[in-house]
Amino acid sequence: MTDYGPVAVWGVIAVIGLATYGLRLSVIHLFGRIDEVPSRAEQVLRFVPPAVLAALVAPSLVTVAPTLPETVLDEQLLAGLAAGVVAWRTENVFATIGVGMGALWLLRFVVFA
């Protein structure tokens, strides 16, 4: 196995950072030069926030427990489902966060204590 020193690691971090910065700058520059965003791009960009939210939230909700009841009765999953129902019915971010956190605290400190 090859042992990489700290200079190589920092070099890789710098290259990846510059590539990320360059990619973002190119998109900003592109959209700064056109007068109107194409409708197809707008349709695709509408799905970015839900996809990012799902990518951030899903790993916290889904656990791999040894048994099915432990997986289904996980307090994070149940609180996430409650928050999901509130989000679907009300479309209110603050209500969703409040119900989700309230359900998590109730399940964690009262029900499953």
C-alpha positions as CSV (number, residue, x, y, z in Angstrom):
1,M,0.0,0.0,0.0
2,T,1.3,3.4,-0.9
3,D,1.8,5.9,1.9
4,Y,0.8,9.4,0.9
5,G,2.3,12.3,2.8
6,P,0.5,15.4,4.0
7,V,1.7,17.4,1.0
8,A,-0.1,15.0,-1.4
9,V,-3.3,15.0,0.7
10,W,-3.3,18.8,0.8
11,G,-2.6,18.9,-2.9
12,V,-5.6,16.7,-3.7
13,I,-7.8,18.8,-1.4
14,A,-6.6,22.0,-3.2
15,V,-7.2,20.5,-6.7
16,I,-10.7,19.3,-5.8
17,G,-11.5,22.7,-4.2
18,L,-10.3,24.5,-7.4
19,A,-12.3,22.2,-9.6
20,T,-15.4,22.8,-7.5
21,Y,-14.9,26.5,-7.5
22,G,-14.3,26.5,-11.3
23,L,-17.5,24.5,-12.0
24,R,-19.6,26.8,-9.9
25,L,-18.0,29.9,-11.4
26,S,-18.7,28.6,-14.9
27,V,-22.4,28.1,-14.2
28,I,-22.7,31.5,-12.6
29,H,-20.9,33.0,-15.6
30,L,-23.1,31.1,-18.0
31,F,-26.3,32.3,-16.4
32,G,-25.0,35.8,-16.1
33,R,-24.5,36.0,-19.8
34,I,-27.9,34.8,-20.9
35,D,-31.0,36.9,-20.6
36,E,-33.4,34.1,-19.6
37,V,-33.0,30.7,-18.1
38,P,-34.3,28.0,-20.6
39,S,-37.6,26.5,-19.5
40,R,-36.1,23.0,-19.5
41,A,-33.4,24.1,-17.1
42,E,-36.0,25.6,-14.8
43,Q,-38.0,22.4,-14.8
44,V,-34.9,20.4,-13.9
45,L,-33.8,22.9,-11.2
46,R,-37.1,22.7,-9.5
47,F,-36.2,19.2,-8.3
48,V,-32.8,20.2,-6.8
49,P,-34.0,21.3,-3.3
50,P,-36.1,18.2,-2.6
51,A,-33.3,16.0,-3.8
52,V,-30.8,17.7,-1.6
53,L,-33.2,17.5,1.4
54,A,-33.8,13.8,0.8
55,A,-30.1,13.2,0.6
56,L,-29.5,14.9,3.9
57,V,-32.5,13.5,5.8
58,A,-32.8,9.9,4.5
59,P,-29.6,8.5,6.1
60,S,-30.7,9.8,9.5
61,L,-34.1,8.1,9.2
62,V,-33.2,4.7,7.8
63,T,-31.3,2.3,10.1
64,V,-30.2,-1.2,9.5
65,A,-31.2,-3.0,12.7
66,P,-30.9,-6.7,13.2
67,T,-34.7,-7.3,13.3
68,L,-37.6,-5.8,11.4
69,P,-39.4,-4.5,14.6
70,E,-36.2,-2.6,15.6
71,T,-36.0,-1.0,12.2
72,V,-39.7,-0.1,12.1
73,L,-39.9,1.1,15.7
74,D,-36.9,3.4,15.4
75,E,-37.7,6.8,17.0
76,Q,-36.0,8.8,14.2
77,L,-38.0,7.0,11.5
78,L,-41.3,7.5,13.4
79,A,-40.6,11.2,14.0
80,G,-39.5,11.6,10.3
81,L,-42.8,10.0,9.2
82,A,-44.8,12.4,11.5
83,A,-42.8,15.4,10.1
84,G,-43.4,14.1,6.5
85,V,-47.2,13.9,7.1
86,V,-47.2,17.5,8.4
87,A,-45.1,18.7,5.5
88,W,-47.4,17.0,3.0
89,R,-50.6,18.3,4.6
90,T,-49.5,21.9,5.6
91,E,-46.5,22.7,3.4
92,N,-45.3,24.8,6.3
93,V,-41.6,24.4,7.1
94,F,-41.8,25.6,10.7
95,A,-44.7,23.3,11.5
96,T,-42.8,20.4,10.0
97,I,-39.7,21.1,12.0
98,G,-41.7,21.7,15.2
99,V,-43.7,18.5,14.8
100,G,-40.7,16.4,13.8
101,M,-38.6,17.6,16.7
102,G,-41.5,17.3,19.2
103,A,-42.2,13.8,18.1
104,L,-38.5,12.9,18.3
105,W,-38.2,14.2,21.8
106,L,-41.4,12.6,22.9
107,L,-40.5,9.2,21.4
108,R,-36.9,9.4,22.7
109,F,-37.5,10.6,26.2
110,V,-41.0,9.4,27.0
111,V,-42.0,6.4,24.9
112,F,-38.7,4.6,24.4
113,A,-37.0,5.8,27.6
